[in-house]
Amino acid sequence: MVALQSATFAQSGAFSITASPAENTRNGMNISWATGKGTTSALVEVTSVKDANWKNSIVRNINGEYCITYDSLYSKRPDGKNFYEDVKINKYNAHISGLKRNTMYKYRVITQSDTSLVHYFKTSGKKWEACIISDFHAYAPLYHRTKSAMDMIGTVEKYGKPFDWVLHLGDITAWGGCYSFWQSLYTEKPFHNYMWAGVNGNHDNMTRTNKGNTNKFFRDAAAYPLNGYEGELGVCYFFKYGDVLFIMLNNENMRSEEGLQKAQKWVKRVVAENPARYKVVCEHYQWFFGASGKDSQYPRWSKLFDELGITLALAGNNHIYASTHPLYDGKVVEPGKGTVYIQTTSSDNERGSACDLEKPLEHNSEKIKFRWTEGGQTISAMHMKVTRKKMVLTLLDRNGKVLDTTEVFPIKK
């Protein structure tokens, strides 16, 4: 499968169709798509998968907003040729409410000239399962990167019961400013079959020239909840899936102390206003450097996570898997009394990181319970199962072999 050419944008049919979480996924979902600039409105139709003939469907007429976020940016075609993206499109964000909890839905987008393929999502219930993946750096000339990640999602699908949605931890594109990369990704089967939620990675935030980098690339590629803070609406956001509150952060605007404080102030407010059995914070940059165990983002957040009773902290970026024991006040504590920190590997079979796993860690050896990488050619993902009693996160390699299992319990303050 190859990236679609710029001529697509002149067509009147819908493309880049994807489901994102609403603030409360028990009864709502956000759906995003785009059309060429000649089409300014479209219908989105949603119904239960049991409604074979779409007789009881919810239909919304949505007006698009003219979008040139990605226009004229330097890019690469699948054949490796250089070109400038021609992306003058209408972008659609539809919020669908009034849905039934714990229910599989199907949806499609209808324009004057075309009806899209059928896509799917599932609303949340008390028990659910998800796939966690990151860092596959989709890049048009090297489709094998995307295929490696999509195949890994298929491996997770075969593990245990079918999962309900996909959580990504950033860097799913090589350059987020190249719209054809996003458009090609959205033709992949896992984007048709699941709700996706994720965080803005540094690659998702950047152009090919590394100039004009912006969180708008991530924002305008989906329809995430607009409940973040100033400058981060649709980029930083929170949502509930069942009994779990997910808080999604943007590292690119937390590099300075001022940016960090803005983010932490918002996280405090979100936790205070949205009580939940489990609280999970996701960002792209790693908590620890996997090769040495040296601190990375952990000391910037650990005191606040202790204060707020954050159950689980997820990250990616370092391309070396690491999971910790429960931590509180910088020390290992009993399950249910501290935050568990986990960071994912890459999953593109190309841009992994190597380290000597037999060599003792130089730093934080008492905190980190397990590490893993295959070196430069690494592929893995996690299966996440949530019940009222506990979360179970299972790291799988490309063949479905279980490498690490982490149980996470609600924190009782």
Residue pairs with C-beta under 8 A, 6 or more apart in sequence:
1 143
1 146
1 147
1 184
1 187
1 188
2 78
2 140
2 143
2 184
3 77
3 78
3 140
3 180
3 181
3 183
3 184
4 15
4 180
4 183
4 184
4 187
5 77
5 180
6 83
6 85
6 86
6 87
6 180
8 15
8 36
8 183
9 36
9 37
9 86
9 87
9 88
9 89
10 36
10 38
11 35
11 36
11 114
12 35
12 36
12 38
12 39
12 111
12 112
12 113
12 114
13 35
13 111
13 113
13 114
13 116
14 33
14 34
14 35
14 42
14 92
14 109
14 110
14 111
14 114
14 116
15 33
15 34
15 35
15 183
15 186
16 32
16 33
16 34
16 182
16 183
16 186
16 221
17 31
17 32
17 33
17 109
17 116
17 119
17 186
17 191
17 192
18 31
18 32
18 33
18 119
18 186
18 191
18 196
18 222
18 223
19 29
19 30
19 31
19 32
19 107
19 119
19 120
19 121
19 194
19 195
19 196
20 29
20 30
20 31
20 32
20 195
20 196
20 197
20 222
20 223
20 224
20 225
21 29
21 30
21 165
21 195
21 197
21 224
21 225
21 239
21 241
21 246
22 28
22 29
22 30
22 95
22 96
22 97
22 225
22 239
23 225
23 227
23 238
23 239
23 240
24 239
24 240
25 123
25 124
25 195
25 239
25 240
25 241
25 242
26 99
26 101
26 102
26 123
26 124
26 125
26 240
26 242
27 97
27 98
27 99
27 100
27 101
27 123
28 95
28 96
28 97
28 98
28 99
28 123
29 46
29 95
29 96
29 99
29 105
29 121
29 123
29 195
30 93
30 94
30 95
30 96
30 222
30 223
30 224
30 225
31 44
31 46
31 92
31 93
31 94
31 96
31 107
31 109
31 223
32 91
32 92
32 93
32 94
32 221
32 222
32 223
33 42
33 44
33 92
33 109
33 116
34 64
34 67
34 89
34 90
34 91
34 92
34 183
35 42
35 64
35 89
35 90
35 92
35 111
36 88
36 89
36 90
37 66
37 88
37 89
37 90
39 64
39 90
39 111
39 112
40 63
40 64
40 90
41 61
41 62
41 63
41 64
42 61
42 62
42 64
42 92
42 109
42 110
42 111
43 59
43 60
43 61
43 62
43 109
43 110
43 111
44 59
44 60
44 62
44 92
44 94
44 96
44 107
44 108
44 109
44 110
45 54
45 57
45 58
45 59
45 107
45 108
45 109
45 110
46 57
46 58
46 59
46 60
46 96
46 99
46 105
46 106
46 107
47 54
47 55
47 56
47 57
47 58
47 105
47 106
47 107
48 56
48 100
48 103
48 104
48 105
48 106
49 104
49 105
49 106
49 120
51 57
58 96
58 98
60 94
60 96
62 92
62 93
62 94
63 92
64 89
64 90
64 91
64 92
65 90
65 91
65 92
65 93
66 88
66 89
66 90
66 91
67 87
67 88
67 89
67 90
67 91
67 220
68 87
68 88
69 87
69 179
69 214
69 216
69 217
69 220
70 85
70 87
70 177
70 178
70 179
70 217
70 220
71 85
71 86
71 87
71 88
72 84
72 85
72 86
73 84
73 85
73 87
73 177
73 178
73 179
73 207
73 208
73 212
74 82
74 84
74 85
74 207
74 208
74 209
75 82
75 83
75 84
75 85
75 140
75 175
75 177
75 178
75 180
75 181
75 208
76 82
76 83
76 139
76 140
76 141
76 178
76 208
77 83
77 140
77 141
77 180
78 140
78 141
78 143
79 141
80 141
85 177
85 178
85 179
85 180
87 179
89 179
91 220
92 109
92 223
93 223
94 223
95 223
96 107
99 105
99 123
100 123
101 123
101 124
101 125
102 122
102 123
102 124
102 125
102 126
103 122
103 123
104 120
104 121
104 122
105 120
105 121
105 122
105 123
106 118
106 119
106 120
107 118
107 119
107 120
107 121
108 115
108 116
108 117
108 118
108 119
109 115
109 116
110 116
117 192
118 192
119 191
119 192
119 193
120 192
120 193
120 194
121 165
121 194
121 195
122 128
122 164
122 165
122 194
122 195
124 164
124 240
124 241
124 242
125 242
126 242
126 243
126 387
126 388
127 242
127 386
127 387
127 388
128 163
128 164
128 165
128 241
128 242
128 385
128 386
129 160
129 161
129 162
129 163
129 164
129 383
129 384
129 385
129 386
130 163
130 164
130 165
130 166
130 167
130 241
130 383
130 384
130 386
131 153
131 156
131 157
131 163
131 165
131 166
131 167
131 194
131 381
131 382
131 383
131 384
132 166
132 167
132 168
132 169
132 314
132 344
132 381
132 382
132 383
132 384
132 393
133 149
133 152
133 153
133 156
133 166
133 167
133 168
133 169
133 344
133 347
133 381
133 382
134 168
134 169
134 170
134 171
134 172
134 201
134 284
134 316
134 317
134 344
134 346
134 347
135 169
135 170
135 171
135 172
135 201
135 316
135 317
135 319
135 344
135 345
135 346
135 347
135 348
135 351
136 145
136 146
136 148
136 149
136 171
136 172
136 346
136 347
136 348
137 145
137 171
137 172
137 173
137 174
137 203
137 346
137 348
137 350
137 351
138 145
138 146
138 149
138 172
138 173
138 174
138 181
138 184
138 185
139 145
139 173
139 174
139 175
139 181
140 178
140 180
140 181
140 184
142 350
144 348
144 349
144 350
145 174
145 348
145 349
145 350
145 351
146 184
146 185
146 188
146 348
148 347
148 348
148 349
148 350
148 379
148 398
149 172
149 347
149 348
149 379
149 381
150 188
150 189
150 190
151 379
151 398
152 347
152 379
152 380
152 381
152 396
152 398
153 166
153 190
153 381
155 381
155 396
155 398
155 399
155 400
156 163
156 381
156 382
156 383
156 396
157 163
158 400
159 383
159 394
159 396
159 400
160 383
160 385
163 194
163 383
163 384
164 194
164 195
165 194
165 195
165 196
165 197
165 241
166 190
166 194
166 195
166 196
166 197
167 196
167 197
167 198
167 246
167 282
167 314
167 384
168 196
168 197
168 198
168 199
169 198
169 199
169 201
169 282
169 283
169 284
169 314
169 315
169 316
169 317
169 343
169 344
170 198
170 199
170 200
170 201
170 202
170 203
170 204
170 283
170 284
170 316
170 317
171 201
171 202
171 203
171 204
171 284
171 316
171 317
172 185
172 198
172 201
172 204
173 181
173 182
173 185
173 203
173 204
174 181
174 203
175 181
175 203
175 206
175 207
175 208
176 182
176 200
176 201
176 203
176 204
176 205
176 206
176 207
176 217
176 218
176 221
177 206
177 207
177 208
177 212
177 213
177 214
177 217
178 207
178 208
182 221
185 191
190 196
196 222
197 224
197 239
197 246
197 248
198 248
198 282
199 248
199 249
199 250
199 251
199 282
199 283
199 284
200 215
200 218
200 235
200 250
200 251
200 252
200 284
201 251
201 284
201 316
201 317
202 251
202 252
202 284
202 285
202 317
204 217
204 218
204 221
205 213
205 214
205 215
205 217
205 218
205 250
205 252
206 213
206 217
207 213
213 252
215 231
215 232
215 235
215 250
215 252
215 253
218 235
218 250
219 233
219 234
219 235
223 234
224 234
224 235
224 237
224 248
225 234
225 237
225 238
225 239
226 233
226 234
226 237
227 233
227 237
227 238
228 234
228 235
228 236
228 237
228 238
228 266
229 236
229 262
229 263
229 265
229 266
230 262
231 253
232 250
232 253
232 266
235 250
236 248
236 249
236 250
236 263
236 266
237 248
238 245
238 246
238 247
238 248
238 270
238 274
239 245
239 246
240 246
240 274
240 276
242 386
243 276
243 277
243 278
243 386
243 388
244 276
244 277
244 278
244 279
244 280
244 386
245 270
245 271
245 274
245 276
245 278
245 279
245 280
246 280
246 282
247 267
247 270
247 271
247 279
247 280
247 281
247 282
248 282
248 283
249 263
249 267
249 281
249 282
249 283
250 263
250 283
250 284
251 283
251 284
251 285
251 297
253 259
253 262
253 263
254 260
254 263
254 283
260 300
264 301
264 304
267 281
267 304
267 308
268 304
268 308
271 279
271 308
271 310
277 388
277 410
278 311
278 312
278 386
278 391
278 408
278 410
279 308
279 309
279 310
279 311
279 312
279 411
280 310
280 311
280 312
280 313
280 314
281 301
281 305
281 310
281 312
281 313
281 314
282 313
282 314
282 315
283 297
283 314
283 315
284 315
284 316
284 317
285 296
285 297
285 315
285 317
286 296
286 297
286 315
286 316
286 317
286 318
286 320
286 322
286 343
287 296
287 297
287 298
287 301
287 313
287 315
287 322
287 324
287 341
287 343
288 294
288 295
288 296
288 298
288 318
288 322
288 324
288 341
288 343
288 363
288 364
288 367
288 368
289 295
289 296
289 318
289 320
290 318
290 319
290 320
290 321
290 322
290 343
290 353
290 355
290 371
290 373
291 320
291 353
291 355
292 355
292 361
292 362
292 363
293 322
293 361
293 362
293 363
293 364
293 365
293 367
293 368
294 362
294 363
294 364
295 363
295 364
296 318
297 315
298 341
301 313
302 327
302 330
302 339
304 310
305 313
305 339
306 328
306 329
306 338
306 339
309 411
309 413
310 339
310 411
311 339
311 340
311 391
311 408
311 409
311 410
311 411
312 339
312 340
312 341
312 342
312 391
312 393
312 408
313 339
313 340
313 341
313 342
314 342
314 343
314 344
315 341
315 342
315 343
315 344
316 343
316 344
317 343
318 343
318 353
319 345
319 346
319 351
319 352
319 353
319 373
319 378
320 343
320 345
320 353
320 355
320 371
320 372
320 373
321 342
321 343
321 344
321 345
321 370
321 371
321 372
321 373
321 380
321 395
321 403
321 404
322 341
322 342
322 343
322 368
322 370
322 371
323 340
323 341
323 342
323 368
323 369
323 370
323 393
323 395
323 404
323 406
324 340
324 341
324 342
324 367
324 368
324 369
325 332
325 333
325 338
325 340
325 367
325 369
326 332
326 333
326 334
326 335
326 336
326 337
326 338
326 339
326 340
326 408
327 333
327 338
327 339
327 340
327 341
327 367
328 337
328 338
328 339
332 338
332 366
332 367
335 407
335 408
335 409
336 409
336 410
336 411
336 412
337 411
337 412
338 411
339 411
340 406
340 408
342 382
342 393
342 406
344 380
344 381
344 382
345 352
345 372
345 373
345 374
345 378
345 379
345 380
346 352
346 353
346 378
346 379
347 378
347 379
347 380
347 381
348 379
349 377
349 378
349 379
349 398
350 376
350 377
351 376
352 373
352 374
352 375
352 376
352 377
352 378
353 373
353 375
353 376
353 378
354 373
354 375
354 376
355 371
355 373
357 371
357 372
357 373
361 368
361 371
369 406
370 403
370 404
372 380
372 395
372 403
372 404
374 380
374 397
379 397
379 398
380 395
380 396
380 397
380 398
380 403
381 395
381 396
382 393
382 394
382 395
382 396
383 393
383 394
383 396
384 391
384 392
384 393
384 394
385 391
385 392
385 393
385 394
389 409
390 407
390 408
390 409
390 410
391 407
391 408
391 409
392 405
392 406
392 407
392 408
393 405
393 406
393 408
394 402
394 404
394 405
394 406
395 402
395 403
395 404
395 405
396 402
396 403
397 403
